[in-house]
Amino acid sequence: MWDINELYDIKADPEEMNNLIRSPEHQEVAGRLKKELWDWLEQTGGLQIPLKPVPHRRIDLPFKGTY
């Protein structure tokens, strides 16, 4: 949940080698899935998950807001 976002076409890429999360053609589905996930977490109390401090810098921050 708190890691780098990923989106794969399992039928075309069963080995999950090509992350489509930043692909312009997949922004609609990525956004919909992101919203569904956050809605589900809110409905089930999943937003109450305790988070631990991350000692390292996240590597996907330059891409924040692009998926």
MARTI-802739 format. One record per atom (N, C-alpha, C): residue in one letter; x, y, z; chain. Coordinates in steps of 0.2 Angstrom, whole numbers. Example, Ala and Ser with C-alpha at 12.3 -4.5 7.8 and 13.67 -1.06 7.14 Angstrom:
MARTI-802739
residu:c1:c2:c3:chaine
A:66:-28:39:A
A:62:-22:39:A
A:66:-16:39:A
S:64:-11:35:A
S:68:-5:36:A
S:64:0:39:A
This chain:
MARTI-802739
residu:c1:c2:c3:chaine
M:4:-6:0:A
M:0:0:0:A
M:4:6:0:A
W:10:6:4:A
W:14:13:5:A
W:20:12:0:A
D:20:8:-5:A
D:26:7:-9:A
D:25:11:-15:A
I:29:10:-20:A
I:28:13:-27:A
I:22:10:-30:A
N:18:14:-33:A
N:12:11:-37:A
N:14:8:-43:A
E:10:2:-44:A
E:12:-2:-50:A
E:5:-3:-54:A
L:5:-4:-60:A
L:-1:-6:-64:A
L:2:-11:-70:A
Y:-1:-17:-70:A
Y:2:-21:-76:A
Y:-4:-24:-79:A
D:-3:-26:-86:A
D:-8:-29:-90:A
D:-6:-37:-89:A
I:-9:-40:-85:A
I:-7:-47:-83:A
I:-8:-52:-89:A
K:-12:-51:-94:A
K:-13:-55:-100:A
K:-7:-54:-104:A
A:-6:-47:-106:A
A:0:-46:-111:A
A:7:-46:-107:A
D:7:-46:-101:A
D:13:-45:-97:A
D:13:-49:-91:A
P:12:-56:-91:A
P:11:-60:-85:A
P:17:-60:-81:A
E:23:-58:-83:A
E:29:-58:-79:A
E:30:-51:-75:A
E:25:-46:-77:A
E:25:-40:-74:A
E:32:-36:-75:A
M:34:-36:-81:A
M:40:-32:-82:A
M:39:-25:-84:A
N:33:-23:-87:A
N:32:-16:-89:A
N:26:-13:-85:A
N:29:-9:-80:A
N:24:-5:-76:A
N:21:1:-80:A
L:14:0:-80:A
L:10:5:-84:A
L:8:11:-81:A
I:10:12:-74:A
I:7:17:-70:A
I:7:24:-73:A
R:13:25:-76:A
R:14:32:-79:A
R:12:33:-86:A
S:10:27:-89:A
S:8:27:-96:A
S:2:32:-97:A
P:2:37:-102:A
P:-3:41:-103:A
P:-10:37:-105:A
E:-9:32:-109:A
E:-15:28:-111:A
E:-18:24:-105:A
H:-15:24:-99:A
H:-18:20:-93:A
H:-20:25:-87:A
Q:-20:31:-88:A
Q:-21:36:-83:A
Q:-28:35:-80:A
E:-33:34:-85:A
E:-40:34:-82:A
E:-41:28:-78:A
V:-38:22:-80:A
V:-39:16:-76:A
V:-35:16:-69:A
A:-29:19:-70:A
A:-25:20:-64:A
A:-28:25:-59:A
G:-31:30:-61:A
G:-35:35:-57:A
G:-41:31:-54:A
R:-44:28:-58:A
R:-50:24:-55:A
R:-49:19:-50:A
L:-43:15:-51:A
L:-41:10:-46:A
L:-39:13:-40:A
K:-35:19:-40:A
K:-33:23:-35:A
K:-38:25:-30:A
K:-44:28:-34:A
K:-49:30:-30:A
K:-53:25:-27:A
E:-54:19:-30:A
E:-57:13:-27:A
E:-54:11:-21:A
L:-47:10:-22:A
L:-43:8:-16:A
L:-44:13:-10:A
W:-43:19:-11:A
W:-44:24:-5:A
W:-51:24:-2:A
D:-56:23:-7:A
D:-63:22:-4:A
D:-64:16:0:A
W:-61:11:-2:A
W:-62:4:1:A
W:-58:5:8:A
L:-52:8:8:A
L:-48:9:14:A
L:-52:13:19:A
E:-56:18:17:A
E:-60:22:21:A
E:-66:19:24:A
Q:-69:15:20:A
Q:-75:11:22:A
Q:-73:6:27:A
T:-68:3:26:A
T:-66:-3:31:A
T:-61:-1:37:A
G:-60:5:38:A
G:-56:7:43:A
G:-48:6:42:A
G:-47:5:35:A
G:-40:4:34:A
G:-35:10:34:A
L:-38:16:35:A
L:-34:22:35:A
L:-31:22:42:A
Q:-33:18:47:A
Q:-31:18:53:A
Q:-24:14:54:A
I:-21:11:49:A
I:-15:7:49:A
I:-10:11:52:A
P:-6:9:57:A
P:-1:13:60:A
P:5:13:55:A
L:8:18:54:A
L:14:19:49:A
L:20:20:53:A
K:25:17:50:A
K:32:17:53:A
K:36:22:49:A
P:40:26:53:A
P:44:31:49:A
P:49:27:44:A
V:49:30:38:A
V:53:27:33:A
V:60:30:33:A
P:66:26:35:A
P:72:29:35:A
P:75:32:29:A
H:73:29:23:A
H:76:31:17:A
H:71:35:13:A
R:74:39:8:A
R:69:43:4:A
R:66:39:-2:A
R:59:40:-2:A
R:56:37:-8:A
R:58:39:-14:A
I:59:34:-19:A
I:61:35:-25:A
I:56:37:-30:A
D:50:37:-29:A
D:45:39:-34:A
D:42:46:-33:A
L:45:50:-28:A
L:43:57:-27:A
L:43:61:-33:A
P:48:61:-37:A
P:48:65:-43:A
P:42:64:-47:A
F:39:58:-47:A
F:33:57:-51:A
F:26:58:-47:A
K:26:61:-41:A
K:20:62:-37:A
K:15:66:-41:A
G:9:64:-41:A
G:4:68:-45:A
G:3:66:-52:A
T:7:61:-54:A
T:7:59:-61:A
T:3:52:-62:A
Y:0:50:-57:A
Y:-4:44:-58:A
Y:-9:44:-53:A
